[in-house]
Amino acid sequence: MTVTLLSHPVEGSRPILVAAGALPDALPQTARRFAEATGFTGKAGEVAILPGPDGAPAAALVGIGTNGEGAAQALLAGHLGPVLPEGDWHFEGTDLDEGLAALALALSGYRFDRYRSRPAPARDVRIAGLSQAAATRAARAADAVFLARDLVNTPVNDMGPAELAAAAQALAGRFGAEFSCIVGDELLARNLPMIHAVGRASASAPRLVDFTWGRADAPKVTLVGKGVCFDTGGLDIKPSSSMLLMKKDMGGSANVLALAQMVMAAGLDCRLRVLVPAVENAISGDAFRPSDVLTSRTGRTVEIGNTDAEGRLVLADALALADEEAPDLLIDMATLTGAARVALGPDVPPFFTPDEALADQLAAAARAVGDPIWRLPLHKPYAAGLASKIADTNNVTSDGFAGAITAALFLESFVERAGAWAHFDIYGWRPKPGALGPVGGEAQAIRAIFEVLEARCR
């Protein structure tokens, strides 16, 4: 389904009505009898297409229940996506945020058909009567989410380090950003040794994408995204079942690129920098090993307790590089730990920051736009578990406890000059179909982060 968002009314468009646990009073009697006969009650996520006198679809109903928050309830409109007939529609008689409801419908129409010889037939749906601001904002968010989903869904044979860098270059070129890329052994010459070590075993050379956009004297916002295009686990190899979704291990970079697109498309007043260490954690005679000691960009040495904890290594070098220019705000995103999924499940990414004001802003923004995140603590005593007997630090703890927190503490130790820093440990994948889209790659937290950036960079 292709959804077009229109900032003007369209004659003859059909209404989308909202039922909050009961049928709306404005429902015509004939339509009411039809809804009651089919068992529609208005519970959250319930949908119905109502016929007119001639039997053709005349209206749509979506249930939002009675207990949800405003933004979350508005996003339930996406449940209509799979069944809404072609043509023009508008929201009628609702107190919901119509921009978020329209965004939900747009997101629900996403399909990844690149590898299908017979793509599903397209349905063209237009949502009319939105304000210009709501239509623009929702369309911008949908385009960014689709970029992230497309990048994550593409397998590594077509989305390795070189292809990920090319996607970043295309995005940079679209908005006139200054782009550079450090490839292969040049990483060693430019003092990015851990990015090189993690990616050197792959047939596709490791690289660091670096692009900047915006006026030089604007507030500095730097985004760093983990770009591990496939993760075998390295010599600490994953079981085959755990490799099946590892094309999504570059989900942090996909989300950072999508967020960067939102920032540039909105023309926020910031000096944006995007860093993506793009590697494949492969296995060959040149792979880095358990017990190796790597020297990071900062000079700190890292003993490798597990080669499957490689994402934090490439991020550490990229964060250290970003930190050198003391950005006002530094954000990294990564599909980093299974511990985060165990703690909060696939739908709610944890975030970490020592900055209380930033944490409050992020939490409020997440509630406002229905983009769930949850703050976890940077509990300093847990950092002792990263101690090494022969190096400055280990990349993992030996007890396996608090994996998401200790990974965040590892990253924090490479950030010293930034005005504020936050780390997002995302899943980057939708394991079940829902109101906002099908199973597959997913954008997480970027709509909430954008709200904060917009407030800070007016």
C-alpha positions in Angstrom: 0.0 0.0 0.0 1.3 3.4 -1.0 0.0 6.2 1.3 0.0 9.9 0.2 -0.6 12.5 2.8 -2.5 15.6 1.5 -2.7 19.0 3.2 -6.1 19.9 1.7 -9.6 18.3 1.7 -10.7 16.2 -1.2 -14.3 16.1 -2.3 -15.8 12.7 -1.9 -13.2 11.4 0.5 -14.5 8.9 3.0 -14.3 9.2 6.8 -12.1 7.3 9.1 -13.9 7.2 12.5 -12.4 6.3 15.9 -14.0 4.1 18.5 -12.7 4.4 22.0 -14.2 1.2 23.5 -17.6 1.9 22.1 -19.1 2.9 18.7 -18.9 6.6 18.1 -22.1 8.6 18.4 -21.7 10.1 15.0 -22.0 6.7 13.3 -25.1 6.5 11.1 -27.7 4.0 12.2 -27.2 1.6 9.2 -23.5 1.6 9.7 -24.0 1.1 13.5 -26.1 -1.9 12.9 -23.5 -3.4 10.5 -20.7 -2.8 13.0 -22.7 -4.4 15.8 -23.6 -7.3 13.7 -20.0 -8.0 12.8 -19.0 -7.9 16.5 -17.0 -4.6 16.4 -16.5 -3.3 20.0 -13.9 -0.5 19.7 -11.1 -2.4 21.5 -7.6 -1.3 20.7 -6.5 -2.3 17.2 -9.9 -3.5 16.0 -10.9 -2.4 12.5 -13.9 -2.5 10.3 -14.8 -1.2 6.8 -18.4 0.0 6.7 -20.5 -0.3 3.5 -22.8 2.4 2.2 -26.3 1.9 0.8 -24.9 0.6 -2.5 -22.6 -1.9 -0.7 -19.4 0.0 -1.6 -17.0 0.9 1.2 -18.3 4.2 2.7 -16.4 4.6 6.0 -13.7 3.0 8.2 -13.6 2.3 11.9 -10.6 1.8 14.1 -10.7 1.0 17.8 -8.3 2.6 20.2 -9.5 1.1 23.4 -9.8 3.2 26.6 -6.5 2.9 28.4 -3.7 4.0 26.1 -1.8 7.3 26.0 -2.7 9.8 23.2 0.2 9.2 20.9 0.1 5.4 21.3 -3.7 5.5 20.6 -3.2 7.6 17.5 -0.6 5.1 16.1 -3.3 2.3 16.3 -4.7 3.8 13.1 -2.0 1.8 11.4 -4.1 -1.4 11.9 -6.3 -0.1 9.1 -3.5 -0.3 6.6 -3.9 -3.9 5.5 -7.7 -3.5 4.8 -8.2 0.1 3.9 -9.5 0.3 0.3 -7.9 2.4 -2.4 -9.0 6.0 -2.7 -9.3 9.2 -0.7 -9.9 9.1 3.1 -9.9 11.6 5.9 -10.1 11.5 9.7 -13.4 12.7 11.1 -14.7 13.5 14.6 -11.5 12.5 16.4 -9.4 14.1 19.1 -6.4 12.1 18.1 -3.2 13.6 16.7 -4.1 13.2 13.1 -0.5 13.6 12.0 0.6 10.6 14.0 -2.5 8.6 12.9 -1.6 9.4 9.2 2.0 8.4 9.9 0.9 5.1 11.3 -1.1 4.4 8.1 1.9 5.4 6.0 4.2 3.1 7.9 1.7 0.2 7.8 1.9 0.2 4.1 5.6 -0.6 3.9 6.7 -3.7 1.9 10.2 -4.9 1.1 9.8 -6.4 -2.4 13.3 -6.0 -3.8 13.8 -9.8 -4.1 10.3 -10.8 -5.1 9.8 -11.7 -8.8 6.1 -10.9 -8.3 5.6 -8.0 -5.9 2.2 -7.7 -4.2 -0.2 -5.5 -6.1 0.0 -1.9 -4.9 -3.0 0.0 -3.4 -2.9 3.8 -3.5 -4.5 5.4 -0.5 -4.6 9.2 0.1 -5.2 10.7 3.5 -6.7 14.2 2.9 -7.5 17.2 5.1 -4.3 17.2 7.2 -2.6 20.5 8.1 0.4 21.3 6.0 2.7 20.9 9.0 1.2 17.5 10.0 1.4 16.2 6.4 5.0 17.4 6.0 6.2 16.1 9.3 4.5 12.7 8.9 5.8 12.2 5.3 9.4 13.2 6.4 9.2 10.6 9.3 7.8 7.9 7.0 10.6 8.4 4.4 13.2 8.2 7.1 11.7 5.0 8.6 11.5 3.4 5.2 15.2 4.2 4.6 16.2 2.5 7.8 14.0 -0.5 7.1 15.3 -0.9 3.5 18.9 -0.8 4.7 18.3 -3.4 7.5 16.3 -5.7 5.3 18.9 -5.9 2.6 21.1 -8.9 3.1 24.9 -8.6 3.4 25.6 -9.9 -0.2 24.0 -6.6 -1.3 24.6 -4.5 1.9 28.2 -5.1 2.9 30.6 -2.4 4.1 31.1 -1.0 0.6 27.4 -0.8 -0.1 26.6 0.7 3.3 29.2 3.4 2.6 27.7 4.0 -0.8 24.2 4.4 0.7 25.6 6.9 3.1 27.4 8.8 0.3 24.1 8.9 -1.7 22.3 10.4 1.3 25.1 12.9 1.9 25.0 13.9 -1.8 21.3 14.4 -1.8 21.6 17.1 0.8 24.9 18.6 -0.2 26.9 17.3 2.8 30.7 16.9 2.7 31.5 13.2 2.5 34.7 11.2 3.1 35.4 7.6 3.7 38.6 6.0 5.2 39.1 2.4 3.8 41.2 -0.6 4.6 44.8 -0.1 5.9 44.3 3.7 5.7 42.4 3.2 9.0 45.7 2.2 10.6 47.4 5.3 9.2 44.5 7.5 10.5 44.6 5.9 14.0 41.4 3.9 13.9 42.9 0.5 14.8 40.0 -1.3 16.4 37.7 -0.6 13.4 40.4 -2.1 11.2 41.0 -5.1 13.5 37.3 -6.1 13.6 36.8 -5.8 9.9 40.1 -7.0 8.4 39.0 -10.6 8.0 36.3 -9.8 5.5 36.6 -9.8 1.8 35.0 -6.3 1.9 37.5 -3.9 3.5 36.5 -2.1 6.8 35.9 1.6 6.5 34.7 4.7 8.4 32.1 6.9 6.8 32.3 10.5 7.8 30.0 13.3 6.5 29.1 16.8 7.7 26.2 19.1 6.9 25.1 22.5 8.1 26.8 25.8 8.9 30.1 25.4 10.7 29.3 27.7 13.6 26.0 26.1 14.5 25.6 23.8 17.5 27.5 20.6 16.9 25.4 17.4 16.8 27.3 14.1 16.0 25.6 10.8 15.3 27.6 7.5 15.4 26.0 4.3 14.2 27.3 0.8 14.5 27.7 -0.6 11.0 28.5 -4.3 11.4 27.0 -5.5 8.2 27.1 -9.1 9.3 28.3 -10.7 12.5 29.4 -14.3 12.5 30.6 -13.7 16.1 34.2 -14.0 14.8 36.3 -16.8 16.2 33.8 -17.0 19.1 31.4 -18.0 16.4 27.6 -17.8 16.9 25.4 -20.9 16.5 23.6 -20.9 13.1 20.3 -20.0 14.7 21.8 -16.8 16.1 23.2 -15.8 12.7 19.9 -15.7 10.9 19.2 -12.1 11.7 22.7 -10.8 11.7 22.1 -8.8 8.5 20.4 -6.4 11.0 23.6 -5.9 13.0 24.1 -2.7 11.0 20.8 -1.4 12.4 22.5 1.3 14.4 24.0 2.8 11.3 20.7 2.5 9.4 18.9 4.4 12.1 21.6 7.0 12.3 21.4 7.6 8.6 17.6 7.8 8.8 17.8 10.3 11.6 20.3 12.3 9.7 17.9 12.4 6.8 15.2 13.8 9.0 17.5 16.5 10.4 18.7 17.5 6.9 15.2 17.4 5.3 13.9 19.6 8.1 16.8 22.0 7.8 17.6 22.1 11.5 20.1 24.7 12.5 23.0 22.5 13.5 26.3 21.4 12.3 25.6 17.7 11.8 28.3 15.1 11.7 27.6 11.4 10.9 30.2 8.6 11.6 29.6 5.0 10.6 32.2 2.4 11.2 31.2 -0.1 8.4 32.7 -3.6 8.9 31.9 -7.3 8.6 32.9 -9.5 11.5 34.0 -12.4 9.4 36.2 -15.4 10.0 39.5 -16.0 8.2 43.2 -16.5 9.0 43.3 -12.7 9.6 40.5 -12.5 12.1 41.2 -11.0 15.5 41.2 -13.5 18.3 40.1 -14.0 21.9 42.8 -12.8 24.2 44.3 -10.4 21.6 45.1 -7.0 23.0 44.0 -4.1 20.7 45.1 -0.5 21.1 42.3 1.9 20.6 42.4 5.4 19.1 42.8 6.9 22.5 45.8 4.7 23.3 43.9 2.6 25.8 44.4 -1.1 25.4 41.5 -3.6 25.2 41.8 -7.3 25.9 39.4 -9.3 23.8 37.4 -11.5 26.1 35.0 -12.3 23.3 35.2 -11.6 19.6 31.4 -11.5 19.4 31.4 -8.2 21.4 32.9 -6.4 18.4 30.3 -3.6 18.0 31.6 -1.8 21.0 35.1 -1.9 19.6 34.3 -0.2 16.4 32.0 2.3 18.2 34.8 3.1 20.7 37.2 4.3 17.9 34.4 6.2 16.2 33.2 7.8 19.5 36.8 8.8 20.4 37.1 10.5 17.0 33.8 12.3 17.4 34.7 13.3 20.9 37.9 15.1 19.9 36.0 18.1 18.5 33.8 18.3 21.7 30.3 18.2 20.0 27.5 19.8 21.9 25.5 16.6 21.6 26.9 13.1 20.8 24.5 10.2 20.2 25.4 6.7 19.2 23.0 3.9 18.2 23.8 0.2 18.0 22.2 -3.2 17.9 24.6 -4.0 20.7 23.5 -6.5 23.3 21.1 -9.4 23.7 20.9 -8.3 27.4 18.9 -5.2 26.3 16.3 -7.5 24.6 16.1 -9.7 27.7 15.5 -6.7 29.9 13.0 -4.7 27.8 12.0 -6.9 24.8 12.2 -6.0 21.1 9.9 -3.0 21.2 11.5 -0.8 23.9 15.2 0.2 23.3 17.1 1.2 26.4 19.1 4.4 26.4 21.9 5.5 28.6 23.1 9.0 29.4 24.7 10.7 32.5 22.9 14.0 31.5 19.7 14.4 33.5 18.2 17.2 31.3 18.8 15.2 28.1 17.3 12.1 29.7 14.2 14.0 30.7 13.9 15.5 27.2 14.2 12.2 25.5 11.6 10.5 27.8 9.1 13.3 27.2 9.7 13.2 23.5 9.2 9.5 23.3 5.8 9.8 25.1 4.8 12.7 22.8 5.3 10.8 19.6 4.7 7.2 20.7 8.3 6.1 20.1 9.0 4.0 23.2 12.4 4.1 24.9 13.5 3.5 28.5 16.4 4.8 30.4 18.7 2.3 32.1 21.4 3.3 34.6 25.1 3.8 34.0 25.8 2.0 37.3 29.5 2.7 37.9 30.3 -0.2 40.2 29.6 -2.6 37.3 32.6 -1.1 35.4 34.9 -3.1 37.7 33.7 -6.2 35.8 35.5 -5.0 32.7 38.9 -5.2 34.4 41.8 -7.0 32.6 44.9 -8.5 34.2 47.1 -7.5 31.2 45.4 -4.5 29.5 43.6 -1.3 30.4 40.2 -2.9 30.0 38.4 -6.0 28.7 35.6 -5.7 26.1 33.3 -8.0 28.2 32.8 -9.0 31.8 33.4 -12.6 33.0 30.1 -13.0 34.9 27.6 -12.1 32.1 25.6 -9.9 34.4 24.1 -6.5 33.3 25.4 -6.9 29.8 23.7 -3.8 28.4 24.9 -1.6 31.2 28.5 -2.8 31.1 28.6 -2.3 27.3 27.3 1.3 27.8 30.0 1.9 30.5 32.6 0.6 28.1 31.5 3.1 25.5 31.2 6.0 28.0 34.8 5.6 28.9 35.7 6.8 25.4 33.7 10.0 25.7 35.3 12.9 27.6 34.7 16.2 25.9 31.2 16.1 24.5 28.7 18.4 26.1 26.1 15.6 26.3 26.1 12.0 25.3 23.5 9.3 24.9 23.8 5.7 23.8 20.8 3.7 22.4 20.9 -0.1 22.4 18.2 -0.9 19.8 16.9 -4.1 18.3 16.4 -2.8 14.9 13.8 -5.4 14.0 10.1 -6.0 14.2 9.6 -9.7 15.1 5.8 -9.6 14.6 3.5 -7.6 12.3 1.8 -4.7 14.0 0.1 -1.4 13.4 3.3 0.2 12.2 4.5 -2.4 9.7 5.3 -6.0 8.9 8.0 -8.3 10.2 11.5 -7.0 9.3 13.9 -4.2 9.8 12.7 -1.3 12.0 13.6 2.2 12.9 13.6 2.8 16.7 14.0 5.9 18.8 14.8 8.2 15.9 11.4 10.0 16.0 11.9 10.7 19.7 15.5 11.8 19.2 14.4 14.1 16.3 12.0 15.9 18.6 14.8 16.7 21.0 17.1 17.8 18.2 14.4 20.0 16.8 13.9 21.7 20.2 17.6 22.2 20.6 18.4 23.4 17.0 15.7 25.8 16.1 
